[in-house]
Amino acid sequence: FSDLDKFMADTRAKPRGHVEPLPEFKAYEAFSYSAADRRAPFEPPIDVQLTMVDQEPESDIEPDLDRPREVLENFDLKGLSMVGTLSDASGNLFALIKHNTGGIHRVRTGNYMGQNYGRIVG
């Protein structure tokens, strides 16, 4: 084993290498997009004319209280959100509405939702 002992002694006698320390990285800062509720920059601005009318409504329209209530009429509109759309082979378009307890329902024009007799018109 003399040759192995000589090799080990020579190796230990050589100068040892120097390992550079790892570079310090900057912490990742998450970007929060705060302009989601604003107009897209590529769409033309919409002219909005504010008119205040202090008149009593002249309509005598009232909700149909005799019809059976639909499932989404049990939830407040604030607890409902549209999560997608579907269309069948004949081109009928449906919206997918999610309520605050996690269920998703398919609705279309004419269905009712919300607690104030709201009807989908388009």
SEVEXVO-394981 format. One record per atom (N, C-alpha, C): x, y, z. Coordinates in steps of 0.05 Angstrom, whole numbers, padded with zeros to 5 digits, always signed. Example, Ala and Ser with C-alpha at 12.3 -4.5 7.8 and 13.67 -1.06 7.14 Angstrom:
2
+00264-00114+00156/+00246-00090+00156/+00264-00066+00156/+00257-00045+00142/+00273-00021+00143/+00258+00001+00157/
This chain:
122
+00016-00024+00000/+00000+00000+00000/+00017+00025+00000/+00043+00023-00003/+00061+00046-00002/+00055+00066-00024/+00049+00056-00048/+00042+00074-00070/+00016+00090-00065/-00003+00077-00052/-00028+00090-00045/-00024+00111-00023/-00007+00104-00003/-00001+00123+00018/+00014+00147+00007/+00033+00143-00013/+00047+00165-00025/+00028+00183-00041/+00010+00171-00056/-00010+00186-00072/-00027+00203-00053/-00037+00192-00031/-00053+00207-00012/-00038+00229+00001/-00013+00225+00007/+00004+00246+00019/+00009+00268+00000/+00014+00261-00026/+00018+00282-00047/-00007+00298-00051/-00030+00285-00051/-00055+00298-00056/-00061+00317-00033/-00056+00309-00009/-00061+00326+00015/-00042+00349+00016/-00019+00347+00004/+00001+00368+00005/-00005+00390-00016/-00020+00384-00037/-00026+00403-00058/-00044+00425-00046/-00042+00449-00057/-00060+00470-00047/-00089+00464-00054/-00106+00471-00035/-00134+00465-00040/-00147+00488-00056/-00168+00481-00070/-00182+00500-00087/-00200+00518-00070/-00209+00540-00082/-00227+00559-00068/-00254+00559-00083/-00275+00555-00068/-00302+00555-00080/-00314+00583-00074/-00322+00596-00095/-00335+00623-00092/-00362+00619-00077/-00369+00638-00060/-00396+00636-00047/-00418+00640-00068/-00441+00629-00062/-00464+00632-00080/-00472+00661-00081/-00480+00670-00105/-00489+00698-00107/-00516+00702-00092/-00519+00726-00082/-00544+00732-00068/-00565+00742-00089/-00588+00730-00088/-00609+00737-00107/-00629+00755-00093/-00640+00773-00109/-00661+00791-00098/-00686+00775-00094/-00701+00782-00074/-00726+00769-00069/-00746+00776-00090/-00762+00757-00098/-00782+00761-00119/-00805+00779-00108/-00811+00800-00123/-00834+00817-00115/-00857+00811-00134/-00879+00802-00123/-00902+00796-00140/-00915+00823-00150/-00923+00823-00175/-00936+00846-00186/-00966+00843-00184/-00979+00862-00173/-01009+00860-00172/-01020+00880-00192/-01036+00869-00210/-01048+00885-00232/-01072+00899-00220/-01071+00925-00218/-01092+00940-00205/-01110+00955-00225/-01108+00950-00250/-01124+00964-00269/-01144+00946-00283/-01151+00924-00270/-01169+00905-00283/-01197+00916-00286/-01205+00935-00270/-01232+00946-00271/-01234+00970-00289/-01212+00977-00302/-01212+01001-00319/-01215+00993-00349/-01219+01013-00365/-01222+01009-00394/-01196+00999-00406/-01198+00979-00424/-01174+00969-00438/-01162+00992-00454/-01136+00993-00456/-01123+01016-00470/-01127+01015-00501/-01136+00993-00512/-01140+00991-00541/-01169+00995-00549/-01186+01000-00531/-01214+01005-00537/-01220+01035-00537/-01236+01044-00555/-01242+01073-00555/-01258+01081-00530/-01254+01105-00520/-01269+01113-00496/-01299+01115-00503/-01315+01111-00483/-01344+01112-00486/-01354+01138-00473/-01369+01153-00489/-01381+01178-00478/-01405+01171-00461/-01403+01179-00436/-01425+01174-00417/-01437+01201-00410/-01463+01202-00414/-01477+01227-00407/-01494+01220-00382/-01488+01234-00361/-01503+01229-00336/-01528+01247-00336/-01551+01235-00333/-01575+01250-00331/-01590+01240-00306/-01598+01258-00290/-01612+01251-00265/-01641+01257-00270/-01658+01237-00266/-01686+01241-00268/-01699+01236-00241/-01712+01257-00231/-01725+01255-00205/-01755+01251-00208/-01763+01233-00226/-01791+01228-00230/-01798+01200-00218/-01822+01198-00210/-01832+01172-00201/-01836+01154-00225/-01830+01128-00222/-01834+01110-00245/-01864+01109-00252/-01870+01109-00278/-01897+01109-00287/-01906+01081-00295/-01890+01061-00290/-01896+01034-00298/-01912+01020-00277/-01931+01003-00286/-01946+00987-00267/-01938+00957-00269/-01914+00953-00279/-01904+00925-00282/-01895+00915-00255/-01903+00891-00248/-01895+00879-00223/-01888+00850-00229/-01872+00837-00212/-01863+00810-00217/-01886+00790-00214/-01883+00768-00229/-01902+00746-00228/-01897+00730-00203/-01913+00733-00182/-01909+00719-00157/-01920+00691-00157/-01935+00683-00177/-01947+00657-00178/-01929+00636-00192/-01908+00644-00205/-01891+00625-00219/-01873+00611-00200/-01864+00587-00206/-01845+00573-00188/-01818+00586-00189/-01805+00589-00165/-01779+00603-00163/-01757+00584-00174/-01737+00596-00186/-01714+00581-00196/-01693+00579-00175/-01673+00561-00178/-01653+00556-00158/-01636+00581-00152/-01628+00595-00173/-01611+00618-00170/-01625+00643-00157/-01651+00641-00154/-01665+00663-00140/-01662+00661-00110/-01649+00640-00100/-01644+00638-00071/-01619+00652-00063/-01603+00662-00082/-01577+00675-00077/-01578+00704-00084/-01563+00720-00069/-01560+00748-00075/-01542+00751-00099/-01547+00772-00115/-01531+00776-00140/-01501+00780-00134/-01495+00790-00110/-01466+00794-00103/-01453+00767-00100/-01468+00746-00093/-01456+00719-00089/-01455+00703-00115/-01464+00714-00137/-01464+00700-00163/-01443+00711-00181/-01430+00693-00196/-01410+00703-00216/-01411+00685-00241/-01407+00697-00263/-01407+00683-00289/-01379+00671-00293/-01378+00644-00297/-01352+00631-00300/-01347+00620-00328/-01367+00622-00346/-01362+00613-00373/-01388+00612-00389/-01385+00604-00414/-01408+00601-00432/-01407+00574-00446/-01429+00565-00455/-01432+00541-00471/-01450+00546-00494/-01447+00531-00516/-01467+00532-00537/-01471+00504-00547/-01496+00498-00554/-01501+00471-00565/-01499+00471-00595/-01504+00448-00607/-01501+00445-00636/-01519+00463-00652/-01542+00471-00641/-01561+00488-00656/-01555+00518-00651/-01534+00524-00636/-01526+00552-00632/-01538+00566-00608/-01553+00552-00591/-01564+00564-00567/-01541+00569-00548/-01541+00593-00537/-01519+00602-00519/-01529+00601-00490/-01512+00589-00473/-01518+00586-00444/-01495+00599-00429/-01501+00610-00406/-01481+00621-00388/-01478+00602-00364/-01454+00600-00354/-01449+00584-00330/-01446+00603-00306/-01464+00600-00287/-01464+00617-00263/-01456+00601-00239/-01437+00612-00224/-01428+00599-00199/-01438+00615-00175/-01450+00601-00156/-01459+00615-00132/-01439+00611-00109/-01443+00626-00087/-01423+00627-00066/-01419+00602-00050/-01436+00582-00054/-01432+00556-00041/-01418+00536-00059/-01411+00544-00083/-01394+00528-00100/-01408+00514-00123/-01435+00515-00124/-01449+00502-00146/-01448+00518-00172/-01450+00505-00195/-01450+00518-00221/-01475+00510-00235/-01489+00531-00246/-01515+00526-00259/-01514+00538-00287/-01528+00525-00306/-01530+00534-00333/-01555+00550-00336/-01553+00575-00347/-01576+00592-00350/-01576+00603-00379/-01599+00613-00387/-01601+00627-00413/-01621+00650-00411/-01625+00663-00433/-01643+00686-00433/-01671+00677-00424/-01683+00691-00406/-01709+00685-00395/-01709+00672-00368/-01685+00662-00359/-01683+00651-00332/-01682+00673-00312/-01689+00666-00287/-01689+00686-00265/-01666+00680-00247/-01655+00701-00234/-01634+00698-00215/-01633+00722-00197/-01623+00718-00172/-01622+00740-00153/-01648+00741-00137/-01647+00755-00115/-01669+00755-00096/-01690+00777-00102/-01685+00793-00122/-01704+00815-00129/-01717+00810-00156/-01724+00786-00162/-01739+00778-00186/-01724+00787-00212/-01697+00784-00211/-01681+00792-00235/-01684+00771-00257/-01689+00780-00281/-01692+00763-00304/-01670+00768-00324/-01659+00747-00336/-01638+00750-00356/-01650+00758-00382/-01642+00781-00393/-01654+00790-00418/-01635+00790-00441/-01609+00785-00436/-01591+00783-00458/-01564+00774-00449/
